[in-house]
Amino acid sequence: MGLWTQWRAGVSGGCLTGPGAIGRVLIFAGCETQGPAEQAGLQIDQATQQAGDKAKEAGTAVGDKIKKAGDYLDDAAITAKIKGDIMS
């Protein structure tokens, strides 16, 4: 008996049809339903992601402010040096 014949015998013999197929459908259907714990876990994951995004935005905003303050201090130092040179 060749491989093709064996495979066809398995298909028609109930391996992929009948009760075996029904069992696989029930198993996979059970995997797609989410209970309260799974839903809570998804909500926690979403909240954590949103908090991380907000923290990143805040960090970027703080970094921009620090750079502007540093630029201002650099300008002030240059101005003070020039004024000091003029006065002397």
Contacts in CASP RR format, 6 or more apart in sequence:
PFRMAT RR
TARGET T0000
AUTHOR 0000-0000-0000
METHOD contacts of the structure
MODEL  1
MGLWTQWRAGVSGGCLTGPGAIGRVLIFAGCETQGPAEQAGLQIDQATQQ
AGDKAKEAGTAVGDKIKKAGDYLDDAAITAKIKGDIMS
1 9 0 8 1.000
10 16 0 8 1.000
11 17 0 8 1.000
14 20 0 8 1.000
14 21 0 8 1.000
34 42 0 8 1.000
END
